[in-house]
Amino acid sequence: MEFKTICTIGAGAPAQAVAAHAARAGHPVLVSNSRGPSTLGDAVAAIGPGASAATFEEAAAADLVLLAVPFGAVPAVGRRLGDWTGRVVVDMTNQFARSDPYRGFADVSPRSSAGR
């Protein structure tokens, strides 16, 4: 399978790490976050050549979407994205209630975090 577009929804360390590997392999990578493209200069620079900032909507339309948002934001992002048909989504979220500072795991009972 070949992906024409690889995008991140989220621009933290996990998204930047995977995006940097993809960019070094020659793939163009779009990076998005909840604050908009104008706030992504540092992240794009850290990823390197082949990376550029995108809107949420541009990222959501990609062939390969790397979902790397805070765990508590996943339901809202899922509602905003709508139909995922025809796209591959890699869920890179962790079940942390809060990561900075770390405050344990979010309660997702009775399901797993993937089932949320």
C-alpha positions as CSV (number, residue, x, y, z in Angstrom):
1,M,0.0,0.0,0.0
2,E,1.3,3.4,-0.9
3,F,0.2,6.6,0.9
4,K,0.1,9.9,-1.0
5,T,-0.5,11.9,2.1
6,I,0.7,11.3,5.7
7,C,-0.6,13.7,8.3
8,T,-0.6,14.0,12.1
9,I,-3.4,15.2,14.2
10,G,-1.4,16.4,17.1
11,A,2.1,17.8,17.1
12,G,3.7,16.6,20.3
13,A,6.8,14.5,20.7
14,P,5.2,11.2,19.6
15,A,3.8,12.7,16.4
16,Q,7.0,14.6,15.6
17,A,9.1,11.4,16.1
18,V,7.1,9.3,13.6
19,A,6.7,12.3,11.2
20,A,10.4,12.8,11.2
21,H,11.1,9.2,10.2
22,A,8.5,9.4,7.4
23,A,10.0,12.7,6.1
24,R,13.5,11.3,6.2
25,A,12.3,8.4,4.1
26,G,11.1,10.9,1.5
27,H,7.4,11.1,2.3
28,P,5.8,14.6,2.5
29,V,4.3,15.0,5.9
30,L,1.6,17.4,7.1
31,V,1.4,18.3,10.8
32,S,-1.7,19.7,12.5
33,N,-2.9,20.6,15.9
34,S,-5.9,22.2,17.6
35,R,-4.4,25.7,17.5
36,G,-3.8,25.9,13.7
37,P,-1.0,26.0,11.2
38,S,0.4,29.3,12.4
39,T,1.5,27.7,15.7
40,L,3.4,24.8,14.1
41,G,6.7,26.5,13.0
42,D,8.8,24.9,15.7
43,A,7.3,21.4,15.2
44,V,7.8,21.6,11.4
45,A,11.4,22.8,11.8
46,A,12.1,19.9,14.3
47,I,10.7,17.3,11.8
48,G,12.8,18.7,9.0
49,P,12.6,18.9,5.2
50,G,9.4,17.4,3.8
51,A,7.2,18.6,6.7
52,S,4.7,21.4,6.5
53,A,1.9,22.7,8.7
54,A,-1.7,21.9,7.9
55,T,-5.2,22.5,9.1
56,F,-7.2,19.9,11.0
57,E,-9.3,19.4,8.0
58,E,-6.3,18.8,5.7
59,A,-4.9,16.3,8.1
60,A,-8.2,14.5,8.5
61,A,-8.4,14.0,4.7
62,A,-5.0,12.2,4.4
63,D,-4.6,8.6,3.3
64,L,-2.6,7.9,6.5
65,V,-3.6,9.7,9.7
66,L,-1.4,9.6,12.8
67,L,-3.7,10.4,15.7
68,A,-1.5,11.7,18.5
69,V,-3.7,13.9,20.7
70,P,-4.2,13.9,24.5
71,F,-6.3,10.9,25.5
72,G,-9.2,13.1,26.8
73,A,-9.4,14.8,23.4
74,V,-10.0,11.5,21.4
75,P,-13.9,11.5,21.6
76,A,-14.1,15.1,20.4
77,V,-11.6,14.5,17.6
78,G,-13.5,11.4,16.5
79,R,-16.8,13.3,16.3
80,R,-15.1,16.1,14.3
81,L,-13.6,13.7,11.8
82,G,-16.7,11.8,10.9
83,D,-16.3,9.0,8.3
84,W,-12.9,7.3,8.2
85,T,-13.7,5.1,5.2
86,G,-10.7,4.7,2.8
87,R,-8.1,6.0,5.3
88,V,-5.7,4.3,7.6
89,V,-5.6,5.7,11.1
90,V,-2.8,4.9,13.5
91,D,-3.9,5.7,17.1
92,M,-0.9,6.9,19.0
93,T,-2.7,8.1,22.1
94,N,-1.9,6.9,25.6
95,Q,-4.5,6.3,28.3
96,F,-3.0,9.0,30.5
97,A,-5.4,11.2,32.4
98,R,-2.8,13.9,32.1
99,S,0.7,13.7,30.9
100,D,2.3,16.9,32.0
101,P,2.5,16.4,34.9
102,Y,1.7,12.7,34.8
103,R,-1.5,11.9,36.8
104,G,-2.2,8.3,36.2
105,F,-4.5,6.6,33.7
106,A,-7.9,7.8,32.6
107,D,-10.8,5.7,33.8
108,V,-12.4,4.1,30.7
109,S,-14.3,1.4,32.6
110,P,-15.7,-1.0,31.5
111,R,-14.0,-0.8,28.1
112,S,-10.4,-0.7,27.1
113,S,-8.9,2.6,25.9
114,A,-9.1,1.3,22.3
115,G,-12.8,0.7,22.7
116,R,-13.4,4.3,23.8
